[in-house]
Amino acid sequence: MLYIGAVVGAYALYKAWQCSSAPHVQELRAEEAMFRLLDDSDERLQKRDGARGKFLEAFAGNEDYPFHTVEDAYKNRSVYYGTMQANVMAEAVCAFRHGGASILSCRPGYDALVAFRPVEGATKEAVSNTAGKSEASDLQLKDNVVELSGALFWVTQCEIEEVTRKGVTGHEASLKGVGLLGRRLETALRPSLHPSGQEVCLKVRLFAGDYLARYQCAMELQHEPPLERMLEKMVLNPWHPEKGTYSPCRPFQRQLMSINEDQERAVKSLKSRVETIHGPPGTGKSTTIFHVLSARLPHGAAAVVTCVTNQAINAVTEKLSKTHEGTDGLRILVLGNPSRVGTTAGTYTLDNLCQRDALVVNMKWALNLLQKVLKAVEQLQWARQERLWRPHQRSRFGQAYIEGLPVIQRYRAELERDNVQRRRQLMPEEIYDPVKFYLERLNSTKQKMALAVVRSKPLRLPFRKFRGFLPSKTWEVEVFHERLRKCVVKADNALRVARDTAPSRVVRNTRVFLCTISSSYQVRTLQEYFPKDFPGRLAMSILDEAAATAETYVPLVIRIGVENLVMLGDHKQLNPLVLATGGDQVIKDKNVDRSFMERAMACNCPLHPLRTQYRMPDVLCKLVSKLFYSGHLRSDSDLTSRMRNLCLGCSPLRWFDIQDREMEVGTSKINCAEVMQIVARL
């Protein structure tokens, strides 16, 4: 067993050395191995703080910010980006003035502020009853505009730490932010079970990070040309198509995802910088996205996929996850909150991918194995030591002889001095017991001698039949033990380096970035955080649900250097949601709620239709097709046969007139009368 333990320990040592000396770890040794933080230059910080200041001034003032009309085509790029800036600012001001505020009740406590859990629309009494229930997600206030003591601040940093006080666990948030006239916010929000003092209300008014990203990208593009001029040229004037940079169509991966004729035709027909794919409900837009990326994405290039909803992100991730682990597969990275993006998409966020990083997993395995071998060797040394040392329970010398020893006389003198001090401090005195003291000193001396013998004496190996395979008949256990301890320290350091460098490797190997359109600014953030590891070429950006995406997001797509733009959606469904003070008619007259997909279609941009649906019964498909799609939408033959078998002779489409009103439950609406009607007829 000892020989096996030695072999396993040596193998684990070799694995730890092999992992720690891998090429991609050697690139980031020592100080370069630390997680890269955003290193903003003074100029960039000034620009960003200047943009934040403009938003804060707009929120604090009473001035109206009108929307600008969006034209079909632009000759002057400065006018286009100025229009996008004005519309983003107007939308943000409307959202700020008409949106509610989350109340965060704060009280003076400890050495900072005491924070409770935010409650939507709650009274002060209700808020104060939530003491000790602070959650990390509630206190994550980065890029939120907050109001404290009547002043507005933009939170630029928010660090959250879990704390436990008086048996209750809460979260502590340290905030830093900027305000008007150079004011700075720097405080800590801490949970408390016993609030006391005057209440201070911190109002969370608006998450403005999305508005800032769109506004700043449009502002930067207004003064400097983008990385990819051809895409911008076609965005400004879709009437004149520009040739795209897609790769020649590779064989479709039908074994992973089936594809129909319409989808195949749409994928093969991608030619220009801006392409539109019209997909009514249930026509397989996420399947089309899978084949566009697997067949037309150039080798070595990356793509960005955005959707309006988290459900759509989860659906696309389920398709792309089939090629994530392959050798030549499309490695994906989902940007967003793991608890919101969906079950499948949540497993591909940056934190979860870093935990599954190959180098991190290997180093954790090597460290765990080394620790087990070290523990086994320490137990072996302890067992050898116990064989040489047995504690004395009694002495063969009498008490008179023991009291005559010099060490006992010194012990008695020191004990008398200590007892004098204890009497002065009214503390109980220590009892004089020379035999007990003598036995403890004797056992301690014998234990040290046994330990010295074990460390200096090698272990004789009893496996005589394997003597030909062993370098010697003895094993220097202590030497191996010392080397093993150093190896554990090195493996622990290598694991820390692997964890620190994991985000860089994940971003470097990613070929598809997925996020909701409101979180697309995180792609720009990744480019700033990982300038050397972010893919050098973004061949395409795919906008799913493009008909519901406001055009103010287009400058952000151009700013990150995308070469081609592929839009999938259905303009017959919902338009982009844009808040306006004067009502919907104001933004309709100025084309503010018109998506770029609709503008491109109005300028005769290439359109590829998807006409086979897999979701609705045939009778409902015919109705929808006649009302909205000029009879072009058809049902899949397999779907029609399955639905026919399920109907069992009854009509698959029936109409019921329900007069009861809807009820609001949280952010959703329900109609109990509709549920009762359906249950009664089942």
Secondary structure, DSSP 8 states (H G I E B T S, - for coil): -HHHHHHHHHHHHHHHHHHHT-HHHHTT-GGGGS-------HHHHHHHHHHHHHHHHHHHS----------S--S-HHHHHHHHHHHHHHHHHHHHHHS--EEEEEEEETTEEEE---EET--HHHHHTTTT---HHHH--TTEEEEETTEEEEEEEEEEEEEEETTEEEEEEEEEEEEGGG-EEEEEEE--SS--S--EEEEEEEE-HHHHHHHHHHHHHHHS--S-HHHHHHHH-TTS--B----------TTTS---HHHHHHHHT--BSEEEEE--TTS-HHHHHHHHHHHHS-TT-EEEEEESSHHHHHHHHHHHGGGTSSTT---EEE-S-TTTS-HHHHTTBHHHHHHT-HHHHHHHHHHHHHHHHHHHHHHHHHHHHHHH----SS-SS-HHHHHTSHHHHHHHHHHHHHHHHHHHTT-------HHHHHHHHHHHHHHHHHHHHHHHS-EE---GGGGGGSS-SEE-HHHHHHHHHHHHHHHHHHHHHHHHHHHHHHHHH--EEEEEGGGTHHHHHHHHH-TTTS-S-EEEEEETTGGGS-GGGHHHHHHTTEEEEEEEE-TTS-------TT-HHHHHHTTTT--HHHHHHHTT--EEE--EESSS-HHHHHHHHHHHSTT--EE-HHHHHHHHHHHTTS-S-------S--EEETTEEE-HHHHHHHHHH-
